[in-house]
Amino acid sequence: MKLLRYGLQGQEKPALLDDQGVIRDLSQHVQDINPTILNPEQLHTLSEIDPIELLAVEGQPRIGPCLSGVGKFICIGLNYTDHALESGQPIPSEPVVFMKATSSIVGPNDDIVLLPGSTKTDWEVELGIVMGSDAKNITESESLDYVAGYCIVHDVSEREWQMERGGQWVKGKSADTYGPIGPWLVTGDEINNPQELDLWLEVNGIRHQDANTRTMIFSVAEIVSYLSQCMSLQAGDIIATGTPKGVGLGMKPPVYLSAGDEVRLSVEGLGTQQQNVVLANA
């Protein structure tokens, strides 16, 4: 299934996308796409619904974040060798873990509002893992059983705040609008192998990132198991799995986002995001 939320910000309704690309309202069955419906039993119940019986949503509504009530927004840094090298960082021997504030989350096509004074806002396309069940101290072999599905994460990053102002990376990762997710939460049964997905990102029509998740240093299963050893994971947690090479920081000289830029990004099977970059209070 491809689950989504549509409508004005703060007033989104639950829906699914049928095989013909029609948005079908799920309001008669669930209140929202949130952690309470991500367990296997609830997802199975939703999968039994015949989409043709659901009300078709007319027009082209705003698509909101594909999940509400996100508990933790966990990120894995430097998880592609080529990105670690372009960033001038050593290749990690264990996953590099940091957080984004959940207040950064917006819809997949909402504007990226530059942090006031920012001159180093960068782009990062990532595969996002959506946890469906609580997990603690689980093995790699059982990790995917705890995953509800996947979504696109755009890990927008302000490099000055991240790397030049002391402290931890979270400061440069958490600005409002710097965490677009969606458009769909695609359940795991539709993704045969999360380690065989193409992903790409373009700025103003120029492709900068073009890779495949097979080149990740730590796989989805490894990441979920590893995180469960150092913290409990809950349904509704999102894990961004890292970005491949091609970020603005790695260009010579570096190139960053400016007001007026348009960003498009995609992960195979998970849809496409498109954002305009704007100034605050514009």
C-alpha positions in Angstrom: 0.0 0.0 0.0 0.9 3.6 -0.5 -0.4 5.6 2.5 -0.5 9.3 2.5 -2.1 12.4 4.1 -3.7 15.2 2.2 -5.1 18.7 2.9 -4.2 21.9 4.5 -1.3 22.0 6.9 -2.5 20.8 10.3 -5.8 19.5 8.8 -4.5 16.6 6.8 -6.8 13.6 6.2 -5.7 9.9 5.7 -5.7 8.3 2.3 -4.2 5.7 0.1 -3.0 5.8 -3.5 -4.6 3.2 -5.7 -3.0 1.3 -8.6 -4.3 4.0 -11.0 -2.7 6.8 -9.1 -6.0 8.0 -7.6 -6.0 9.3 -4.0 -8.7 7.5 -2.0 -9.9 8.9 1.3 -9.5 6.6 4.3 -11.3 8.8 6.9 -14.1 6.2 7.4 -11.5 3.6 8.5 -8.7 5.5 10.4 -8.4 8.9 12.0 -4.9 9.5 10.6 -1.8 7.8 9.2 0.0 7.6 12.6 1.9 5.1 14.7 -1.2 3.3 15.9 -2.0 1.9 12.5 1.6 0.7 11.6 1.6 -2.7 13.3 1.2 -5.7 11.1 -2.4 -6.4 12.2 -3.6 -2.9 11.4 -1.8 -2.7 8.1 -3.3 -6.1 7.1 -6.8 -4.8 7.9 -6.2 -1.8 5.7 -4.9 -3.9 2.9 -8.2 -5.8 2.8 -10.1 -2.7 1.9 -11.1 -2.5 -1.8 -9.9 0.9 -2.9 -12.7 1.3 -5.4 -15.1 1.5 -2.4 -13.3 4.5 -1.0 -14.1 8.1 -2.0 -11.8 9.4 -4.7 -10.2 12.8 -3.8 -10.9 15.3 -6.5 -8.4 17.9 -7.8 -4.8 18.2 -6.8 -4.8 18.7 -3.0 -1.6 19.5 -1.0 0.2 16.3 0.1 1.2 16.5 3.7 3.9 14.5 5.6 3.1 10.9 5.0 3.1 10.2 8.8 1.8 12.2 11.8 3.0 11.7 15.4 6.6 10.8 14.5 8.3 9.9 17.8 12.0 10.0 16.8 13.6 11.3 13.6 16.9 9.4 13.6 19.6 9.9 11.0 22.6 7.9 9.9 25.5 10.0 8.6 28.2 9.2 6.1 26.5 5.9 5.1 27.8 6.0 1.5 31.6 5.7 1.0 31.6 8.2 -1.8 29.7 10.8 0.3 32.1 10.3 3.3 35.1 10.9 0.9 33.5 14.0 -0.7 32.8 15.4 2.8 36.4 14.9 3.9 35.3 12.5 6.7 36.7 9.0 7.5 34.7 6.0 6.4 32.8 5.0 9.6 33.4 1.6 11.2 30.0 1.9 13.0 26.9 3.8 12.0 27.1 7.6 12.7 23.9 8.5 14.6 22.3 11.9 15.0 18.8 13.3 15.3 16.7 15.8 13.4 14.0 17.7 15.4 10.5 16.4 14.5 9.5 20.1 14.1 11.5 20.1 10.9 9.0 17.7 9.2 6.9 19.1 6.3 5.2 17.7 3.3 7.1 16.5 0.3 6.2 19.5 -1.9 6.2 22.2 0.8 8.6 25.1 0.5 12.1 24.9 2.0 12.2 28.1 4.1 15.9 29.1 4.4 17.1 29.5 8.0 17.5 33.3 8.5 20.9 34.3 7.4 21.8 30.9 5.9 24.3 30.8 3.1 25.1 27.1 3.3 21.8 25.2 3.1 22.5 21.9 1.4 20.5 19.0 -0.1 20.5 15.2 0.7 18.2 12.6 -0.7 17.7 9.6 1.6 15.8 6.4 2.0 13.7 6.6 5.1 12.7 3.6 7.3 9.4 3.8 9.1 9.2 1.6 12.2 5.9 -0.4 12.6 6.6 -2.1 15.9 8.5 -1.5 19.0 12.0 -3.0 18.8 14.8 -3.5 21.4 17.9 -5.6 21.1 16.8 -7.3 17.9 19.0 -9.2 15.4 19.7 -8.2 11.8 17.8 -11.3 10.6 14.6 -10.1 12.3 15.0 -6.4 11.8 12.8 -6.1 8.7 9.9 -7.7 10.6 9.7 -4.5 12.7 9.6 -2.2 9.7 6.2 -0.9 8.5 7.6 0.6 5.3 9.6 3.3 3.7 9.5 6.9 2.5 11.6 9.5 0.9 13.4 11.8 3.4 15.0 15.0 2.3 17.6 15.7 4.9 18.1 19.4 4.3 21.2 20.6 6.1 22.6 23.9 7.1 26.3 23.3 6.9 27.5 26.3 8.9 25.3 25.4 11.9 26.2 21.7 11.4 30.0 22.0 11.1 31.2 25.5 12.0 29.4 26.5 15.2 30.4 23.9 17.6 28.4 21.1 19.3 26.5 18.4 17.5 25.2 18.1 13.9 21.5 18.3 15.1 21.7 22.1 15.1 22.3 22.2 11.3 19.7 19.6 10.6 16.6 20.8 12.5 15.4 24.1 11.1 11.7 24.3 10.3 10.9 22.8 6.8 14.3 21.0 6.7 12.7 17.6 6.9 10.3 16.9 4.0 9.0 13.3 4.1 6.7 11.4 1.7 4.8 11.7 -0.5 3.8 8.1 0.3 4.5 5.7 3.2 5.0 2.6 1.1 4.5 -0.6 3.1 7.3 -3.1 3.1 5.5 -5.7 1.0 5.8 -3.4 -2.0 9.6 -3.1 -1.6 11.2 -6.4 -2.5 14.7 -5.3 -1.5 15.5 -2.0 0.2 19.1 -2.4 -0.8 18.3 -2.3 -4.6 16.6 1.1 -4.9 17.8 3.9 -7.2 17.7 7.4 -5.7 18.5 10.8 -7.3 18.2 14.5 -6.7 18.2 17.5 -9.0 18.5 21.3 -8.4 17.1 23.5 -11.1 16.9 20.5 -13.5 20.6 19.5 -13.0 21.1 16.1 -11.5 23.6 16.1 -8.6 22.9 12.8 -6.9 22.3 9.6 -8.7 23.0 6.3 -6.9 21.6 3.1 -5.6 21.0 1.9 -2.0 23.1 -1.2 -2.7 26.2 1.1 -2.1 25.2 1.9 1.5 27.9 1.0 4.0 25.3 -0.2 6.6 22.1 -1.9 5.3 18.6 -1.2 6.5 18.7 -4.4 8.5 22.0 -3.5 10.1 20.9 0.0 11.0 17.6 -1.1 12.6 19.4 -3.8 14.6 22.2 -1.5 15.6 19.9 1.3 16.8 17.9 -1.2 18.8 21.0 -2.1 20.8 21.5 1.5 22.0 17.9 2.8 22.3 14.4 1.3 22.1 12.7 2.0 18.8 8.9 2.6 18.6 6.3 2.5 15.9 6.3 5.7 14.1 10.0 6.4 14.4 11.6 7.4 11.1 15.2 6.5 10.3 17.0 8.4 7.5 19.6 6.1 6.1 22.2 8.5 4.7 22.9 10.2 1.4 25.2 9.4 -1.5 27.7 11.7 -3.1 26.7 14.8 -4.9 25.8 17.2 -2.1 26.6 20.9 -2.4 29.3 20.7 0.3 31.3 18.2 -1.9 31.4 20.5 -5.0 34.6 22.5 -5.7 33.8 25.2 -4.8 30.8 24.3 -2.7 27.4 25.2 -4.0 24.4 25.8 -1.8 20.7 26.4 -2.1 19.4 29.9 -2.7 15.9 31.5 -2.8 14.3 30.7 -6.1 15.9 27.3 -6.5 13.8 24.2 -7.2 14.7 20.8 -5.9 13.4 17.5 -7.2 14.3 14.1 -5.6 13.1 10.5 -5.8 13.7 7.1 -4.4 12.6 4.2 -6.6 9.1 3.0 -5.7 8.5 5.8 -3.2 7.4 8.7 -5.4 9.0 12.1 -6.0 9.4 15.3 -4.0 9.6 18.8 -5.4 10.3 21.9 -3.3 10.9 25.5 -3.9 13.5 27.3 -1.8 12.3 30.6 -0.3 13.4 33.2 2.2 11.9 33.3 5.6 8.8 35.7 5.8 8.9 35.9 2.0 
